[in-house]
Amino acid sequence: MIRTVGTETQVIRVRLSDNSDGDLSTKIAIREGDLIVVPPTMLARVGYAVQMLGASAAGSIASGTRSF
């Protein structure tokens, strides 16, 4: 989570597994303006790469060029 207050920006690492045991001391309240970043899984990263390859190939076909 990225939180900016005034001119200070802080990165707060949150592990969802730490919050699943019901211990309220590990809970962090989300405030207006907080940015929640959820990193992609390995499977999602592979999917992104495949999409980029497909988009690159489609662009080559449309422009009449090929690159191997």
Beta strands, then each sheet from edge to edge (+ up, - down):
strand 1: 2-5
strand 2: 8-11
sheet 1: 1+ 2-
end
